[in-house]
Amino acid sequence: MLDKYNCVIRIEGMETNTRNFLRDFTSFKAKARKGETVRVQDKEGWFLFTAATPRKSLLGAAKGKIVFHDDLTKPTLPNDSWKPSL
């Protein structure tokens, strides 16, 4: 892999070929879940196999951080201050 300065970046992790990767997929999947990167080589080049971090929902990430102080059913600005623009 090359970065923007055209220097080779070495990715640490396991290396295997496609046949062994498919044969021992469960063990490679477990290693990827632990944070390791698995490099799989085939005829066309290298592929990286890593575990993606789970995405949190916006509601779950903001849980306990949102506080309501006033009544939200009433307008917060007087009519004079409301200047919508498109």
Distance bins in CASP14 RR format, pairs under 12 A and 6 or more apart:
PFRMAT RR
TARGET T0000
AUTHOR 0000-0000-0000
RMODE 2
METHOD distances of the structure
MODEL  1
1 7 0 0 0 0 1 0 0 0 0 0 0
1 8 1 0 0 1 0 0 0 0 0 0 0
1 9 1 0 1 0 0 0 0 0 0 0 0
1 10 0 0 0 0 1 0 0 0 0 0 0
1 11 1 0 0 1 0 0 0 0 0 0 0
1 37 0 0 0 0 0 1 0 0 0 0 0
1 39 0 0 0 0 0 1 0 0 0 0 0
1 45 0 0 0 0 0 1 0 0 0 0 0
1 46 0 0 0 0 1 0 0 0 0 0 0
1 47 0 0 0 0 0 1 0 0 0 0 0
1 48 0 0 0 0 1 0 0 0 0 0 0
2 8 1 0 0 1 0 0 0 0 0 0 0
2 9 1 0 0 1 0 0 0 0 0 0 0
2 10 0 0 0 0 0 1 0 0 0 0 0
2 11 0 0 0 0 0 1 0 0 0 0 0
3 9 1 0 1 0 0 0 0 0 0 0 0
3 10 0 0 0 0 0 1 0 0 0 0 0
3 11 0 0 0 0 0 1 0 0 0 0 0
9 37 0 0 0 0 0 1 0 0 0 0 0
9 46 0 0 0 0 0 1 0 0 0 0 0
9 48 0 0 0 0 0 1 0 0 0 0 0
10 37 0 0 0 0 0 1 0 0 0 0 0
10 39 0 0 0 0 0 1 0 0 0 0 0
10 46 0 0 0 0 0 1 0 0 0 0 0
11 36 0 0 0 0 0 1 0 0 0 0 0
11 37 1 0 1 0 0 0 0 0 0 0 0
11 38 0 0 0 0 1 0 0 0 0 0 0
11 39 1 0 0 1 0 0 0 0 0 0 0
11 40 0 0 0 0 0 1 0 0 0 0 0
11 46 0 0 0 0 1 0 0 0 0 0 0
11 47 0 0 0 0 0 1 0 0 0 0 0
11 48 1 0 0 1 0 0 0 0 0 0 0
11 49 0 0 0 0 0 1 0 0 0 0 0
11 50 0 0 0 0 1 0 0 0 0 0 0
12 35 0 0 0 0 0 1 0 0 0 0 0
12 36 0 0 0 0 1 0 0 0 0 0 0
12 37 1 0 0 1 0 0 0 0 0 0 0
12 38 0 0 0 0 0 1 0 0 0 0 0
12 39 0 0 0 0 1 0 0 0 0 0 0
12 48 0 0 0 0 0 1 0 0 0 0 0
12 50 0 0 0 0 0 1 0 0 0 0 0
13 28 0 0 0 0 0 1 0 0 0 0 0
13 31 0 0 0 0 1 0 0 0 0 0 0
13 32 0 0 0 0 1 0 0 0 0 0 0
13 34 0 0 0 0 0 1 0 0 0 0 0
13 35 0 0 0 0 1 0 0 0 0 0 0
13 36 1 0 1 0 0 0 0 0 0 0 0
13 37 1 0 1 0 0 0 0 0 0 0 0
13 38 1 0 0 1 0 0 0 0 0 0 0
13 39 1 0 0 1 0 0 0 0 0 0 0
13 40 0 0 0 0 0 1 0 0 0 0 0
13 46 0 0 0 0 0 1 0 0 0 0 0
13 48 0 0 0 0 1 0 0 0 0 0 0
13 49 0 0 0 0 0 1 0 0 0 0 0
13 50 0 0 0 0 1 0 0 0 0 0 0
14 20 0 0 0 0 1 0 0 0 0 0 0
14 21 0 0 0 0 1 0 0 0 0 0 0
14 24 0 0 0 0 0 1 0 0 0 0 0
14 27 0 0 0 0 1 0 0 0 0 0 0
14 28 1 0 0 1 0 0 0 0 0 0 0
14 29 0 0 0 0 0 1 0 0 0 0 0
14 30 0 0 0 0 0 1 0 0 0 0 0
14 31 1 0 0 1 0 0 0 0 0 0 0
14 32 0 0 0 0 1 0 0 0 0 0 0
14 34 0 0 0 0 0 1 0 0 0 0 0
14 35 0 0 0 0 0 1 0 0 0 0 0
14 36 1 0 0 1 0 0 0 0 0 0 0
14 37 1 0 0 1 0 0 0 0 0 0 0
14 38 1 0 1 0 0 0 0 0 0 0 0
14 39 1 0 0 1 0 0 0 0 0 0 0
14 40 0 0 0 0 1 0 0 0 0 0 0
14 41 0 0 0 0 0 1 0 0 0 0 0
14 48 0 0 0 0 0 1 0 0 0 0 0
14 49 0 0 0 0 1 0 0 0 0 0 0
14 50 0 0 0 0 0 1 0 0 0 0 0
15 21 0 0 0 0 0 1 0 0 0 0 0
15 28 0 0 0 0 0 1 0 0 0 0 0
15 31 0 0 0 0 0 1 0 0 0 0 0
15 36 0 0 0 0 0 1 0 0 0 0 0
15 37 0 0 0 0 1 0 0 0 0 0 0
15 38 1 0 0 1 0 0 0 0 0 0 0
15 39 1 0 1 0 0 0 0 0 0 0 0
15 40 0 0 0 0 1 0 0 0 0 0 0
15 41 1 0 0 1 0 0 0 0 0 0 0
15 45 0 0 0 0 0 1 0 0 0 0 0
15 46 0 0 0 0 1 0 0 0 0 0 0
15 47 0 0 0 0 0 1 0 0 0 0 0
15 48 0 0 0 0 0 1 0 0 0 0 0
15 49 0 0 0 0 0 1 0 0 0 0 0
16 22 0 0 0 0 1 0 0 0 0 0 0
16 23 0 0 0 0 1 0 0 0 0 0 0
16 24 1 0 0 1 0 0 0 0 0 0 0
16 25 0 0 0 0 0 1 0 0 0 0 0
16 27 0 0 0 0 0 1 0 0 0 0 0
16 28 1 0 0 1 0 0 0 0 0 0 0
16 31 0 0 0 0 0 1 0 0 0 0 0
16 32 0 0 0 0 0 1 0 0 0 0 0
16 36 0 0 0 0 0 1 0 0 0 0 0
16 37 0 0 0 0 0 1 0 0 0 0 0
16 38 1 0 0 1 0 0 0 0 0 0 0
16 39 1 0 0 1 0 0 0 0 0 0 0
16 40 1 0 1 0 0 0 0 0 0 0 0
16 41 1 0 0 1 0 0 0 0 0 0 0
16 42 0 0 0 0 0 1 0 0 0 0 0
16 46 0 0 0 0 0 1 0 0 0 0 0
16 47 0 0 0 0 0 1 0 0 0 0 0
16 48 0 0 0 0 0 1 0 0 0 0 0
16 49 0 0 0 0 1 0 0 0 0 0 0
17 23 0 0 0 0 1 0 0 0 0 0 0
17 24 0 0 0 0 0 1 0 0 0 0 0
17 28 0 0 0 0 0 1 0 0 0 0 0
17 38 0 0 0 0 0 1 0 0 0 0 0
17 39 0 0 0 0 1 0 0 0 0 0 0
17 40 1 0 0 1 0 0 0 0 0 0 0
17 41 1 0 1 0 0 0 0 0 0 0 0
17 42 1 0 0 1 0 0 0 0 0 0 0
17 43 0 0 0 0 1 0 0 0 0 0 0
17 45 0 0 0 0 0 1 0 0 0 0 0
17 46 0 0 0 0 0 1 0 0 0 0 0
17 47 0 0 0 0 0 1 0 0 0 0 0
18 24 0 0 0 0 0 1 0 0 0 0 0
18 25 0 0 0 0 0 1 0 0 0 0 0
18 28 0 0 0 0 0 1 0 0 0 0 0
18 38 0 0 0 0 0 1 0 0 0 0 0
18 39 0 0 0 0 0 1 0 0 0 0 0
18 40 1 0 1 0 0 0 0 0 0 0 0
18 41 1 0 0 1 0 0 0 0 0 0 0
18 42 1 0 1 0 0 0 0 0 0 0 0
18 43 0 0 0 0 1 0 0 0 0 0 0
18 44 0 0 0 0 0 1 0 0 0 0 0
18 45 0 0 0 0 0 1 0 0 0 0 0
18 46 0 0 0 0 0 1 0 0 0 0 0
18 47 0 0 0 0 1 0 0 0 0 0 0
18 49 0 0 0 0 0 1 0 0 0 0 0
19 25 0 0 0 0 0 1 0 0 0 0 0
19 40 0 0 0 0 1 0 0 0 0 0 0
19 41 0 0 0 0 0 1 0 0 0 0 0
19 42 0 0 0 0 1 0 0 0 0 0 0
19 43 0 0 0 0 0 1 0 0 0 0 0
20 27 0 0 0 0 1 0 0 0 0 0 0
20 28 0 0 0 0 1 0 0 0 0 0 0
20 38 0 0 0 0 0 1 0 0 0 0 0
20 39 0 0 0 0 0 1 0 0 0 0 0
20 40 0 0 0 0 1 0 0 0 0 0 0
20 41 0 0 0 0 1 0 0 0 0 0 0
20 42 0 0 0 0 0 1 0 0 0 0 0
21 27 0 0 0 0 1 0 0 0 0 0 0
21 28 1 0 1 0 0 0 0 0 0 0 0
21 29 0 0 0 0 0 1 0 0 0 0 0
21 31 0 0 0 0 0 1 0 0 0 0 0
21 32 0 0 0 0 0 1 0 0 0 0 0
21 38 1 0 0 1 0 0 0 0 0 0 0
21 39 0 0 0 0 1 0 0 0 0 0 0
21 40 1 0 1 0 0 0 0 0 0 0 0
21 41 0 0 0 0 1 0 0 0 0 0 0
21 42 0 0 0 0 1 0 0 0 0 0 0
21 46 0 0 0 0 0 1 0 0 0 0 0
21 47 0 0 0 0 1 0 0 0 0 0 0
21 48 0 0 0 0 0 1 0 0 0 0 0
21 49 1 0 0 1 0 0 0 0 0 0 0
22 28 0 0 0 0 1 0 0 0 0 0 0
22 29 0 0 0 0 0 1 0 0 0 0 0
22 40 0 0 0 0 1 0 0 0 0 0 0
22 42 0 0 0 0 0 1 0 0 0 0 0
22 49 0 0 0 0 0 1 0 0 0 0 0
23 40 0 0 0 0 0 1 0 0 0 0 0
24 30 0 0 0 0 1 0 0 0 0 0 0
24 31 0 0 0 0 1 0 0 0 0 0 0
24 38 0 0 0 0 0 1 0 0 0 0 0
24 40 0 0 0 0 0 1 0 0 0 0 0
24 49 0 0 0 0 0 1 0 0 0 0 0
25 31 0 0 0 0 0 1 0 0 0 0 0
25 32 0 0 0 0 0 1 0 0 0 0 0
25 38 0 0 0 0 1 0 0 0 0 0 0
25 40 0 0 0 0 0 1 0 0 0 0 0
25 49 0 0 0 0 1 0 0 0 0 0 0
26 32 0 0 0 0 0 1 0 0 0 0 0
26 33 0 0 0 0 0 1 0 0 0 0 0
27 33 0 0 0 0 0 1 0 0 0 0 0
27 34 0 0 0 0 0 1 0 0 0 0 0
27 36 0 0 0 0 0 1 0 0 0 0 0
27 38 0 0 0 0 1 0 0 0 0 0 0
27 49 0 0 0 0 0 1 0 0 0 0 0
28 34 0 0 0 0 0 1 0 0 0 0 0
28 35 0 0 0 0 0 1 0 0 0 0 0
28 36 0 0 0 0 1 0 0 0 0 0 0
28 37 0 0 0 0 0 1 0 0 0 0 0
28 38 1 0 1 0 0 0 0 0 0 0 0
28 39 0 0 0 0 0 1 0 0 0 0 0
28 40 0 0 0 0 1 0 0 0 0 0 0
28 47 0 0 0 0 0 1 0 0 0 0 0
28 48 0 0 0 0 0 1 0 0 0 0 0
28 49 1 0 0 1 0 0 0 0 0 0 0
28 50 0 0 0 0 0 1 0 0 0 0 0
28 51 0 0 0 0 0 1 0 0 0 0 0
29 35 0 0 0 0 0 1 0 0 0 0 0
29 36 0 0 0 0 0 1 0 0 0 0 0
29 38 0 0 0 0 1 0 0 0 0 0 0
29 49 0 0 0 0 1 0 0 0 0 0 0
29 50 0 0 0 0 0 1 0 0 0 0 0
29 51 1 0 0 1 0 0 0 0 0 0 0
30 36 0 0 0 0 1 0 0 0 0 0 0
30 38 0 0 0 0 0 1 0 0 0 0 0
30 49 0 0 0 0 0 1 0 0 0 0 0
30 51 0 0 0 0 1 0 0 0 0 0 0
31 37 0 0 0 0 1 0 0 0 0 0 0
31 38 1 0 0 1 0 0 0 0 0 0 0
31 39 0 0 0 0 0 1 0 0 0 0 0
31 49 0 0 0 0 1 0 0 0 0 0 0
31 50 0 0 0 0 1 0 0 0 0 0 0
31 51 0 0 0 0 1 0 0 0 0 0 0
32 38 1 0 1 0 0 0 0 0 0 0 0
32 39 0 0 0 0 0 1 0 0 0 0 0
32 40 0 0 0 0 0 1 0 0 0 0 0
32 48 0 0 0 0 1 0 0 0 0 0 0
32 49 1 0 1 0 0 0 0 0 0 0 0
32 50 1 0 1 0 0 0 0 0 0 0 0
32 51 1 0 1 0 0 0 0 0 0 0 0
32 52 0 0 0 0 1 0 0 0 0 0 0
32 53 0 0 0 0 0 1 0 0 0 0 0
33 49 0 0 0 0 0 1 0 0 0 0 0
33 50 0 0 0 0 1 0 0 0 0 0 0
33 51 1 0 1 0 0 0 0 0 0 0 0
33 52 0 0 0 0 0 1 0 0 0 0 0
33 53 0 0 0 0 0 1 0 0 0 0 0
33 54 0 0 0 0 0 1 0 0 0 0 0
34 50 0 0 0 0 0 1 0 0 0 0 0
34 51 0 0 0 0 1 0 0 0 0 0 0
35 49 0 0 0 0 0 1 0 0 0 0 0
35 50 1 0 0 1 0 0 0 0 0 0 0
35 51 1 0 0 1 0 0 0 0 0 0 0
35 52 0 0 0 0 0 1 0 0 0 0 0
35 53 0 0 0 0 1 0 0 0 0 0 0
36 48 0 0 0 0 0 1 0 0 0 0 0
36 49 0 0 0 0 1 0 0 0 0 0 0
36 50 0 0 0 0 1 0 0 0 0 0 0
36 51 0 0 0 0 1 0 0 0 0 0 0
37 46 0 0 0 0 0 1 0 0 0 0 0
37 47 0 0 0 0 0 1 0 0 0 0 0
37 48 1 0 1 0 0 0 0 0 0 0 0
37 49 1 0 0 1 0 0 0 0 0 0 0
37 50 1 0 1 0 0 0 0 0 0 0 0
37 51 0 0 0 0 1 0 0 0 0 0 0
38 46 0 0 0 0 0 1 0 0 0 0 0
38 47 0 0 0 0 1 0 0 0 0 0 0
38 48 1 0 0 1 0 0 0 0 0 0 0
38 49 1 0 1 0 0 0 0 0 0 0 0
38 50 1 0 0 1 0 0 0 0 0 0 0
38 51 0 0 0 0 1 0 0 0 0 0 0
39 45 0 0 0 0 1 0 0 0 0 0 0
39 46 1 0 1 0 0 0 0 0 0 0 0
39 47 1 0 0 1 0 0 0 0 0 0 0
39 48 1 0 0 1 0 0 0 0 0 0 0
39 49 1 0 0 1 0 0 0 0 0 0 0
39 50 0 0 0 0 0 1 0 0 0 0 0
40 46 1 0 0 1 0 0 0 0 0 0 0
40 47 1 0 1 0 0 0 0 0 0 0 0
40 48 1 0 0 1 0 0 0 0 0 0 0
40 49 1 0 1 0 0 0 0 0 0 0 0
40 50 0 0 0 0 0 1 0 0 0 0 0
41 47 1 0 0 1 0 0 0 0 0 0 0
41 48 0 0 0 0 0 1 0 0 0 0 0
41 49 0 0 0 0 0 1 0 0 0 0 0
54 60 0 0 0 0 0 1 0 0 0 0 0
54 61 0 0 0 0 0 1 0 0 0 0 0
55 61 0 0 0 0 1 0 0 0 0 0 0
56 62 0 0 0 0 1 0 0 0 0 0 0
56 63 0 0 0 0 1 0 0 0 0 0 0
57 63 0 0 0 0 1 0 0 0 0 0 0
58 65 0 0 0 0 0 1 0 0 0 0 0
58 66 0 0 0 0 0 1 0 0 0 0 0
59 65 0 0 0 0 0 1 0 0 0 0 0
59 66 0 0 0 0 1 0 0 0 0 0 0
60 66 0 0 0 0 0 1 0 0 0 0 0
66 72 0 0 0 0 0 1 0 0 0 0 0
69 76 0 0 0 0 0 1 0 0 0 0 0
70 76 1 0 0 1 0 0 0 0 0 0 0
75 81 0 0 0 0 1 0 0 0 0 0 0
75 82 1 0 0 1 0 0 0 0 0 0 0
76 82 0 0 0 0 1 0 0 0 0 0 0
77 83 0 0 0 0 1 0 0 0 0 0 0
77 84 0 0 0 0 0 1 0 0 0 0 0
END
